[in-house]
Amino acid sequence: MLRTSLLEIPTSIIISFLLGFVLLLSLGYDPVNIYKIIIFGSIGDPDYLLIRSTPLVLTGLAFSIPFLTGTFNIGGEGQFYIGALLSLLAAYTTKSSLMAIAVGTMAGGVLGALIAIIKVYRGINEVVSSIMLNWILYFSILFSITTFLYDPLIPYQSVPVPLDARLGCIQILGERVPLIFLIAVCVAFISYYILYYSRIGYCMRVSGLSPKSARYAGFSPELSVITSMVLGGAMGGLGGSLLVIGHTYTIDTTMSALYGMGFAGIGVGLLGRNNPIGIIFSSIFFSMLVIGGEMAELRAGIPTELADALIGIMVIALSMPYIYRIVYTYIRSRK
């Protein structure tokens, strides 16, 4: 598996660069200059790169942990929203970052449990329920901010996180590293241990590969699904919490800093091969692409749609071999 990944990842990158090169050339742009901006444009501000990567590490885990049990958690977006909102409220009322993190994480876990329970006991597909809950939470949070939680001095955003509850940076070997990124990395390593070195993780992985084998071995696939969604939801809630108390400190009335993070986590999870350690690197790589795309828009004048297309080509090219293996394994196991 490792040898296959080492071969397919460079091949996929080369293919995506060639496709993007042809696209840029056909539209009259200088591909070499634009790719230079995309690759090196994000390195100039490592603090921002790591901050931008932090929520993606956790939304990637929010997707990948349930995916190991065969559950498609598209509800990471909603779990991210509820974690951000309740962390903001907890921080504002208690002035404690620890309490804010705990509340946001638990809120995401409860939402994940709800999606899993109605899937297991009522047979409602998790994709359908997740999409509905995502939009319910999106508009509920917008209503809460514009009606009850707005800042009287700045009405287009919520009340801010108090200074005492904010998380900043620490110095490591003379370099500034955001504390929220270190927390996300630690959580990813803990998740790796749980998934690959604990009974809970073993039950989840067996249940995802073959529910019949899990039952034969005395495991409950239904319990594994619920457990994986609780863990995945908690990761999504933690991601929203860390973004609010460690970077934005408020939620604006368009939710511009929150929207799309859960969906981006799906791509990050697939890029990281659903491995918590791989997700750390894929989140940084994805953030480099996004920041580099923004820099290319400013410096080279390319449209936003073209920058997004280049990023999409690269993400799809890197994800497709892994998706093919997943589908092939699933079909073979069912036969």
KOLDREN-183371 format. One line per 3 residues: their letters; for each residue x, y, z of N, C-alpha, C. Coordinates in steps of 0.001 Angstrom, whole numbers, plus 500000, padded with zeros to 6 digits. Example, Ala and Ser with C-alpha at 12.3 -4.5 7.8 and 13.67 -1.06 7.14 Angstrom:
BEGIN
as	513190/494310/507800/512300/495500/507800/513200/496700/507800 ~ 512850/497750/507080/513670/498940/507140/512900/500030/507870
//
This chain:
BEGIN
mlr	500824/498793/500000/500000/500000/500000/500859/501258/500000 ~ 501914/501265/500841/502796/502425/500889/503508/502614/499561 ~ 503980/501498/498968/504679/501592/497689/503739/502114/496600
tsl	502481/501682/496634/501499/502151/495657/501261/503646/495795 ~ 501122/504130/497039/500891/505559/497274/502089/506393/496829 ~ 503296/505880/497107/504495/506613/496703/504595/506734/495189
lei	504022/505796/494483/504052/505847/493019/502916/506701/492461 ~ 501712/506529/493017/500543/507185/492420/500484/508678/492727 ~ 500984/509119/493884/500890/510533/494227/501720/511405/493281
pts	503025/511101/493064/503775/511908/492085/503175/511830/490682 ~ 502700/510649/490291/502085/510511/488966/500849/511390/488838 ~ 500015/511400/489886/498808/512212/489864/499134/513707/489817
iii	500181/514108/490545/500586/515518/490525/501050/515921/489130 ~ 501829/515062/488493/502313/515368/487135/501143/515486/486162 ~ 500191/514560/486255/499032/514593/485364/498221/515865/485576
sfl	498001/516237/486855/497209/517436/487146/497918/518699/486648 ~ 499248/518738/486784/499991/519895/486288/499914/519983/484766 ~ 499985/518850/484095/499897/518853/482634/498516/519317/482173
lgf	497449/518842/482829/496100/519266/482469/495912/520764/482713 ~ 496408/521230/483868/496322/522660/484159/497150/523494/483200 ~ 498305/522972/482818/499178/523663/481863/498455/523872/480531
vll	497810/522811/480055/497071/522906/478789/495914/523891/478914 ~ 495201/523847/480041/494067/524753/480248/494515/526210/480256 ~ 495584/526501/481005/496077/527878/481075/496587/528354/479718
lsl	497297/527480/479037/497857/527850/477738/496743/528135/476726 ~ 495692/527325/476769/494588/527516/475824/493821/528806/476084 ~ 493890/529310/477332/493192/530548/477676/494093/531778/477579
gyd	495333/531586/477147/496221/532714/476915/497021/533180/478108 ~ 497172/532351/479145/497951/532725/480325/499313/532025/480303 ~ 500217/532537/481107/501551/531954/481216/501526/530873/482306
pvn	501480/529597/481942/501346/528539/482955/502497/528500/483945 ~ 503731/528732/483473/504895/528650/484356/504815/529712/485447 ~ 504470/530920/485060/504378/532008/486024/503258/531762/487030
iyk	502116/531302/486567/500977/531090/487466/501259/529948/488431 ~ 501844/528866/487942/502164/527759/488847/503247/528158/489849 ~ 504148/529016/489436/505167/529509/490360/504519/530302/491492
iii	503524/531129/491145/502814/531917/492156/502031/530996/493086 ~ 501337/529992/492507/500516/529094/493322/501376/528286/494292 ~ 502519/527814/493827/503358/526959/494663/504086/527754/495740
fgs	504652/528917/495357/505482/529663/496307/504756/530840/496964 ~ 503542/531138/496508/502846/532307/497054/502425/532152/498495 ~ 502207/530913/498931/501722/530695/500300/502842/530542/501316
igd	504058/530362/500849/505168/530099/501773/505602/531359/502507 ~ 505274/532514/501959/505728/533766/502556/505139/534054/503917 ~ 503992/533460/504239/503351/533707/505535/503006/532362/506170
pdy	503981/531706/506798/503723/530369/507355/502691/530367/508471 ~ 502613/531465/509251/501602/531537/510314/500209/531374/509738 ~ 499926/532149/508692/498597/532098/508079/498348/530739/507433
lli	499386/530159/506856/499241/528846/506230/498819/527799/507254 ~ 499460/527801/508426/499122/526824/509455/497741/527098/510051 ~ 497406/528377/510224/496071/528720/510725/495005/528254/509742
rst	495258/528482/508461/494300/528076/507431/494171/526548/507368 ~ 495243/525851/507718/495229/524388/507666/494504/523768/508850 ~ 494456/524469/509976/493929/523883/511212/492516/523348/511082
plv	491537/524154/510640/490177/523592/510538/490080/522461/509533 ~ 490930/522471/508503/490881/521410/507501/491385/520080/508060 ~ 492362/520130/508965/492798/518895/509623/491611/518226/510311
ltg	490820/519039/511000/489736/518490/511816/488505/518139/510999 ~ 488177/518930/509981/487049/518535/509133/487431/517336/508260 ~ 488726/517208/507943/489184/515999/507255/488986/514766/508126
laf	489303/514880/509414/489057/513785/510350/487562/513539/510518 ~ 486772/514599/510500/485318/514465/510643/484738/513612/509522 ~ 485330/513684/508338/484886/512843/507225/485513/511454/507284
sip	486808/511381/507551/487554/510134/507390/487250/509107/508475 ~ 487033/509533/509710/486764/508570/510778/485463/507804/510512 ~ 484339/508479/510236/483126/507708/509900/483260/506911/508609
flt	484062/507418/507672/484205/506726/506390/484777/505330/506567 ~ 485577/505122/507611/486149/503804/507862/485080/502776/508198 ~ 483904/503234/508670/482789/502318/508952/481788/502288/507800
gtf	482144/502899/506673/481234/502936/505537/480181/504010/505639 ~ 480401/505005/506497/479435/506090/506698/479969/507357/506061 ~ 479130/507998/505251/479552/509194/504521/479097/510419/505313
nig	479988/510947/506129/479648/512094/506979/479823/513399/506208 ~ 478773/513783/505508/478796/515072/504832/478327/516179/505779 ~ 478017/515771/507013/477546/516729/508013/478658/517445/508745
geg	479912/517277/508295/481005/518005/508930/480805/519504/508859 ~ 480116/519971/507821/479830/521399/507692/478967/521893/508846 ~ 477865/521188/509101/476992/521578/510201/477648/521411/511557
qfy	478434/520354/511706/479145/520140/512969/480166/521252/513204 ~ 480766/521719/512130/481694/522839/512203/480958/524112/512637 ~ 479766/524339/512066/478974/525524/512415/478598/525532/513897
iga	478031/524407/514359/477529/524378/515738/478679/524472/516731 ~ 479827/523880/516384/480989/523998/517261/481476/525423/517368 ~ 481470/526139/516243/481908/527539/516247/480960/528408/517063
lls	479654/528252/516850/478684/529107/517541/478707/528873/519048 ~ 478621/527620/519471/478555/527342/520903/479885/527627/521596 ~ 480989/527485/520889/482282/527883/521467/482340/529387/521672
lla	481805/530125/520711/481755/531574/520857/480929/531963/522080 ~ 479777/531336/522245/478927/531630/523399/479611/531243/524709 ~ 480257/530069/524721/480935/529617/525933/482096/530538/526288
ayt	482857/530941/525284/483984/531842/525529/483497/533204/526006 ~ 482404/533683/525416/481875/535009/525773/481341/535030/527203 ~ 480745/533921/527635/480132/533894/528968/481114/533467/530063
tks	482038/532562/529743/482941/532044/530771/484346/532636/530695 ~ 484688/533238/529536/486042/533777/529309/487113/532690/529455 ~ 486747/531458/529108/487665/530326/529231/487794/529631/527883
slm	489016/529565/527359/489224/528869/526093/489012/527364/526246 ~ 489387/526822/527412/489208/525388/527646/487734/525009/527634 ~ 486915/525827/528275/485483/525567/528286/484902/525705/526884
aia	485377/526683/526140/484885/526878/524773/485202/525672/523900 ~ 486425/525156/524027/486810/523977/523241/485963/522776/523628 ~ 485760/522574/524924/484978/521430/525387/483534/521501/524891
vgt	482935/522679/524976/481539/522842/524546/481407/522627/523043 ~ 482311/523218/522256/482254/523060/520813/482450/521617/520374 ~ 483391/520929/521022/483656/519532/520671/482452/518650/521001
mag	481872/518851/522179/480716/518046/522570/479514/518328/521679 ~ 479340/519589/521276/478213/519933/520404/478316/519204/519071 ~ 479513/519184/518492/479705/518452/517243/479478/516959/517412
gvl	479945/516402/518544/479743/514980/518797/478280/514609/518942 ~ 477521/515466/519625/476075/515209/519791/475372/515247/518433 ~ 475743/516210/517593/475133/516288/516269/475485/515057/515429
gal	476736/514609/515514/477126/513389/514813/476362/512179/515314 ~ 476158/512093/516629/475398/510984/517209/473957/510992/516714 ~ 473364/512178/516604/471989/512284/516119/471861/511738/514700
iai	472791/512125/513830/472766/511648/512446/472917/510125/512403 ~ 473817/509592/513245/474055/508148/513245/472865/507377/513797 ~ 472236/507899/514838/471116/507190/515462/469928/507079/514516
ikv	469608/508186/513821/468475/508104/512898/468818/507262/511672 ~ 470101/507109/511389/470509/506196/510304/470344/504745/510741 ~ 470849/504435/511930/470864/503054/512398/469469/502561/512770
yrg	468694/503400/513482/467422/502944/514026/466201/503324/513184 ~ 466354/504296/512287/465218/504681/511449/465488/504484/509966 ~ 466714/504097/509614/467039/503808/508228/467121/505030/507335
ine	467346/506218/507911/467430/507450/507133/468879/507653/506698 ~ 469074/507801/505395/470426/507944/504866/471130/509154/505474 ~ 472388/508951/505872/473122/510019/506561/473406/511219/505661
vvs	473492/510990/504369/473741/512114/503455/472539/513046/503428 ~ 471345/512460/503347/470122/513274/503307/469949/514060/504599 ~ 470053/513376/505734/469862/514057/507018/470947/515096/507269
sim	472189/514799/506845/473291/515740/507057/473092/517023/506261 ~ 472698/516878/504993/472482/518065/504157/471377/518937/504742 ~ 470282/518314/505179/469188/519082/505772/469638/519806/507041
lnw	470383/519098/507894/470866/519715/509136/471879/520816/508859 ~ 472705/520632/507835/473674/521678/507479/472969/523005/507207 ~ 471928/522953/506384/471232/524194/506032/470401/524740/507182
ily	469819/523854/507980/469080/524319/509160/470011/525084/510091 ~ 471184/524524/510326/472145/525182/511215/472693/526462/510597 ~ 472929/526445/509303/473453/527641/508627/472525/528830/508839
fsi	471255/528655/508529/470321/529770/508633/469963/530082/510086 ~ 469995/529077/510950/469737/529333/512375/470836/530189/512987 ~ 472090/529903/512607/473202/530690/513132/473155/532121/512587
lfs	472836/532254/511296/472698/533598/510728/471619/534383/511466 ~ 470483/533735/511732/469393/534402/512454/469838/534792/513864 ~ 470555/533896/514528/471006/534179/515900/471958/535369/515946
itt	472876/535408/514969/473867/536482/514968/473220/537825/514642 ~ 472368/537851/513633/471769/539128/513214/470698/539606/514177 ~ 470150/538713/515005/469045/539101/515891/469472/539268/517340
fly	470295/538343/517841/470597/538332/519270/472070/538563/519605 ~ 472970/538059/518772/474381/538018/519152/475248/539038/518429 ~ 474647/540001/517763/475447/540970/517011/476157/541934/517959
dpl	477279/542420/517495/478059/543411/518241/477445/544791/517985 ~ 476997/545504/519025/476371/546812/518811/477286/547804/518086 ~ 478610/547665/518273/479542/548574/517616/479833/548169/516176
ipy	479740/546869/515893/479987/546354/514537/478846/545398/514206 ~ 477713/545897/513748/476503/545064/513616/476611/543918/512621 ~ 477586/543963/511706/477675/542889/510722/478448/541677/511235
qsv	478816/541677/512515/479478/540503/513071/479000/540276/514496 ~ 479311/539089/515012/478847/538721/516346/479674/539411/517424 ~ 479251/539219/518647/480071/539674/519769/481405/538936/519701
pvp	482501/539561/520114/483820/538923/519969/484150/537976/521109 ~ 485090/537100/520846/485657/536261/521901/486489/537145/522823 ~ 486283/537087/524136/487084/537920/525054/488580/537643/524922
lda	489383/538630/525228/490830/538488/525106/491369/537338/525946 ~ 490782/537122/527123/491262/536056/528004/491039/534662/527427 ~ 490087/534527/526507/489750/533210/525964/490382/532964/524601
rlg	491175/533887/524095/491762/533727/522767/493071/532933/522838 ~ 493303/532145/521805/494547/531369/521697/495441/531996/520641 ~ 496692/532217/520991/497620/532869/520072/498667/531909/519541
ciq	499906/532366/519493/501027/531568/518961/502046/531317/520056 ~ 502855/530297/519862/503982/530034/520751/505244/529939/519902 ~ 506382/530123/520537/507672/530070/519847/508244/528657/519919
ilg	508552/528091/518750/509215/526792/518678/510424/526936/517769 ~ 511611/526772/518349/512870/526920/517609/512945/528273/516905 ~ 512471/529296/517593/512533/530646/517051/511447/530982/516049
erv	510530/530049/515788/509456/530282/514830/508119/530349/515557 ~ 507245/531252/515066/505901/531364/515630/505006/530261/515053 ~ 504397/529495/515954/503493/528421/515543/502148/528634/516224
pli	501063/528692/515464/499738/528882/516078/499405/527730/517023 ~ 498925/528072/518196/498591/527052/519189/497467/526150/518688 ~ 496517/526712/517932/495410/525894/517447/495900/524815/516479
fli	496958/525095/515725/497499/524084/514814/498130/522944/515606 ~ 498840/523268/516675/499439/522221/517505/498362/521342/518129 ~ 497254/521959/518558/496147/521180/519116/495587/520230/518059
avc	495397/520741/516846/494858/519911/515768/495790/518748/515453 ~ 497095/518997/515438/498062/517935/515156/498023/516877/516258 ~ 497975/517301/517508/497890/516351/518632/496630/515501/518533
vaf	495517/516124/518179/494258/515387/518030/494367/514380/516892 ~ 495041/514748/515806/495220/513824/514685/496035/512603/515111 ~ 497084/512805/515891/497893/511669/516362/497092/510789/517320
isy	496283/511418/518183/495423/510637/519081/494423/509823/518274 ~ 493859/510439/517231/492909/509727/516368/493580/508542/515689 ~ 494825/508736/515247/495560/507643/514608/495722/506472/515583
yil	496063/506778/516814/496220/505719/517818/494891/504999/518045 ~ 493813/505754/518180/492505/505143/518420/492102/504244/517259 ~ 492319/504704/516041/491858/503961/514863/492681/502708/514605
yys	493986/502740/514900/494854/501640/514487/495492/500866/515641 ~ 495301/501313/516878/495923/500619/517999/494959/500416/519166 ~ 493670/500520/518932/492704/500305/519995/491597/499387/519507
rig	490895/498789/520427/489787/497887/520081/488681/498654/519368 ~ 488421/499882/519808/487362/500682/519182/487662/500883/517693 ~ 488898/501277/517391/489275/501490/516009/489228/500210/515196
ycm	489654/499097/515809/489621/497818/515101/488190/497428/514753 ~ 487278/497603/515704/485868/497290/515449/485310/498157/514322 ~ 485676/499428/514307/485173/500315/513268/485697/499899/511903
rvs	486963/499572/511823/487548/499219/510526/486997/497883/510001 ~ 486821/496923/510891/486251/495640/510468/484806/495825/510020 ~ 484051/496631/510750/482651/496870/510402/482531/497559/509052
gls	483475/498443/508744/483437/499126/507459/483784/498217/506309 ~ 484732/497292/506535/485147/496376/505462/484121/495278/505234 ~ 483558/494749/506318/482603/493652/506180/481718/493565/507425
pks	480514/494134/507359/479609/494058/508522/479310/492615/508945 ~ 479214/491689/507982/478935/490302/508327/480076/489697/509135 ~ 481308/490007/508724/482460/489506/509477/482500/490101/510874
ary	482114/491371/510985/482100/492020/512297/481101/491331/513223 ~ 479921/491020/512699/478914/490332/513525/479404/488938/513909 ~ 480037/488251/512979/480559/486912/513261/481612/486961/514365
agf	482402/488057/514386/483446/488207/515403/482900/488751/516725 ~ 481608/489041/516767/481006/489531/518006/480957/491041/518129 ~ 481265/491747/517029/481193/493204/517035/479813/493649/516564
spe	479437/494854/516936/478173/495441/516491/478471/496521/515457 ~ 478165/496283/514175/478394/497318/513165/477609/498588/513443 ~ 476407/498433/513998/475584/499610/514304/476246/500480/515369
lsv	476784/499836/516401/477484/500595/517440/478736/501259/516890 ~ 479416/500584/515970/480610/501164/515351/480260/502400/514542 ~ 479131/502347/513825/478695/503516/513058/478428/504689/513984
its	477717/504442/515077/477413/505528/516022/478693/506076/516641 ~ 479598/505174/517040/480857/505614/517644/481666/506463/516677 ~ 481743/506012/515422/482530/506754/514433/481927/508131/514168
mvl	480602/508226/514161/479969/509522/513919/480107/510454/515121 ~ 480105/509892/516311/480354/510727/517491/481766/511307/517434 ~ 482745/510456/517124/484125/510930/517016/484284/511916/515866
gga	483697/511582/514708/483793/512481/513561/483108/513812/513835 ~ 481924/513774/514427/481227/515018/514764/482012/515855/515751 ~ 482644/515190/516720/483462/515923/517693/484630/516626/517003
mgg	485218/515968/515997/486305/516605/515253/485807/517851/514517 ~ 484622/517752/513882/484068/518909/513194/483775/520047/514159 ~ 483182/519720/515313/482904/520756/516307/484167/521398/516843
lgg	485203/520582/517057/486482/521121/517528/487092/522052/516487 ~ 486951/521695/515209/487475/522564/514152/486837/523945/514183 ~ 485509/523995/514313/484832/525284/514407/485235/526058/515639
sll	485417/525341/516739/485819/525987/517988/487198/526631/517867 ~ 488166/525891/517339/489530/526418/517235/489610/527599/516272 ~ 488831/527549/515192/488869/528666/514251/488389/529951/514909
vig	487337/529848/515722/486757/531049/516331/487631/531586/517454 ~ 488130/530710/518323/488890/531212/519470/490368/531413/519162 ~ 490806/530939/517974/492225/531078/517659/492532/531894/516432
hty	491495/532367/515714/491783/533127/514497/490777/534252/514240 ~ 489509/533912/513996/488538/534942/513600/488024/535742/514788 ~ 487842/535068/515941/487342/535664/517182/485904/536172/517088
tid	485301/536141/515924/483893/536504/515742/483323/535635/514618 ~ 482007/535723/514436/481334/535120/513290/480590/536238/512578 ~ 480919/536472/511301/480251/537565/510590/478906/537102/510042
ttm	478098/538040/509603/476726/537740/509196/476637/537030/507851 ~ 477753/536845/507169/477760/536020/505951/478425/534670/506205 ~ 478984/534474/507408/479690/533253/507782/480788/532913/506779
sal	481451/533940/506283/482456/533755/505231/483629/532904/505683 ~ 483994/532990/506967/485133/532210/507446/484773/530762/507727 ~ 483478/530474/507871/483048/529125/508219/482559/528328/507026
ygm	481913/529006/506098/481234/528298/505014/482228/527524/504136 ~ 481913/526274/503897/482700/525447/502994/483804/524642/503648 ~ 484115/524901/504919/485209/524177/505568/484898/522688/505704
gfa	483641/522370/506018/483269/520969/506150/483334/520225/504836 ~ 482896/520867/503754/482952/520234/502439/484401/520100/501968 ~ 485231/521110/502241/486647/521013/501876/487321/519862/502615
gig	486839/519568/503822/487410/518463/504589/487247/517121/503912 ~ 486209/516974/503066/486032/515717/502330/487203/515511/501374 ~ 487547/516552/500625/488690/516457/499722/489990/516247/500471
vgl	490144/516926/501597/491361/516780/502397/491484/515352/502921 ~ 490362/514785/503378/490388/513414/503878/490787/512423/502806 ~ 490255/512607/501598/490602/511700/500502/492057/511885/500072
lgr	492511/513147/500053/493918/513391/499720/494845/512733/500725 ~ 494445/512737/501991/495246/512122/503046/495026/510640/503187 ~ 494295/510039/502230/494025/508593/502211/493317/508135/503486
nnp	492494/509014/504058/491729/508725/505275/492621/508280/506431 ~ 493856/508700/506392/494807/508419/507471/495046/509718/508245 ~ 494840/509713/509573/494978/510957/510337/496315/511661/510143
igi	497402/510905/510017/498706/511538/509805/498773/512126/508399 ~ 498271/511390/507428/498246/511905/506067/497375/513137/505933 ~ 496325/513223/506734/495421/514379/506681/496134/515656/507117
ifs	497070/515554/508044/497833/516739/508456/498543/517345/507253 ~ 499218/516494/506487/499975/516982/505330/499046/517403/504190 ~ 497955/516668/503992/497048/517044/502905/496347/518361/503196
sif	496085/518653/504469/495453/519932/504811/496400/521099/504536 ~ 497689/520911/504838/498666/521958/504537/498795/522134/503024 ~ 498845/521025/502309/498950/521078/500845/497726/521772/500239
fsm	496541/521410/500703/495322/522024/500187/495295/523521/500497 ~ 495719/523897/501697/495763/525318/502062/496758/526075/501196 ~ 497884/525437/500873/498852/526071/499977/498226/526350/498614
lvi	497439/525401/498118/496773/525595/496832/495773/526748/496892 ~ 494994/526791/497975/493973/527836/498094/494616/529216/498212 ~ 495611/529329/499093/496290/530618/499256/497027/530999/497973
gge	497686/530016/497356/498380/530286/496098/497424/530699/494999 ~ 496228/530102/494974/495226/530510/494000/494786/531944/494197 ~ 494629/532340/495458/494261/533726/495758/495372/534687/495330
mae	496629/534287/495559/497752/535115/495143/497818/535226/493620 ~ 497502/534134/492915/497517/534165/491453/496440/535099/490906 ~ 495316/535157/491593/494260/536094/491175/494749/537541/491273
lra	495495/537833/492351/495951/539213/492576/497132/539570/491662 ~ 498091/538654/491536/499327/538988/490829/499247/538744/489319 ~ 498533/537698/488921/498468/537366/487491/497146/537750/486854
gip	496180/538142/487679/494902/538593/487147/494018/537499/486587 ~ 494218/536253/487033/493355/535186/486524/492011/535228/487257 ~ 490916/534814/486629/489614/534835/487294/489558/533836/488452
tel	488672/534091/489399/488494/533189/490540/488109/531790/490081 ~ 487243/531727/489060/486785/530422/488564/487939/529588/488008 ~ 488889/530260/487361/490028/529529/486806/490937/529024/487916
ada	491153/529853/488939/491964/529416/490077/491326/528210/490764 ~ 490004/528262/490947/489300/527127/491557/489393/525887/490679 ~ 489338/526082/489352/489435/524943/488433/490800/524269/488534
lig	491855/525061/488641/493201/524486/488768/493321/523677/490060 ~ 492776/524227/491149/492805/523505/492424/491985/522231/492326 ~ 490810/522333/491699/489950/521165/491563/490592/520063/490744
imv	491273/520437/489669/491952/519436/488836/492988/518674/489652 ~ 493738/519405/490456/494790/518761/491240/494204/517852/492318 ~ 493150/518325/492998/492528/517524/494055/491911/516257/493475
ial	491212/516385/492343/490576/515218/491723/491629/514225/491241 ~ 492689/514720/490618/493739/513834/490126/494407/513060/491258 ~ 494601/513713/492397/495236/513047/493529/494286/512088/494239
smp	492987/512373/494184/492010/511560/494906/491531/510351/494122 ~ 491504/510445/492810/490880/509405/491997/491477/508008/492194 ~ 492808/507839/492241/493329/506469/492443/492847/505853/493750
yiy	492798/506661/494802/492349/506147/496099/490860/505833/496070 ~ 490068/506704/495434/488634/506454/495326/488384/505168/494544 ~ 489161/504965/493479/489017/503734/492683/489285/502502/493543
riv	490333/502545/494363/490644/501397/495213/489536/501144/496228 ~ 488962/502226/496778/487880/502076/497750/486670/501408/497107 ~ 486286/501910/495939/485117/501352/495249/485361/499899/494857
yty	486551/499612/494352/486885/498253/493935/486841/497300/495139 ~ 487419/497729/496253/487415/496894/497467/485995/496672/497960 ~ 485180/497715/497917/483783/497614/498383/483015/496612/497532
irs	483132/496728/496209/482401/495819/495315/482880/494383/495498 ~ 484183/494207/495616/484718/492861/495789/484268/492224/497108 ~ 484229/493053/498180/483801/492520/499484/482334/492132/499457
rk	481506/492881/498710/480081/492543/498641/479854/491280/497832 ~ 480702/491039/496802/480574/489812/496036/480999/488590/496855
//
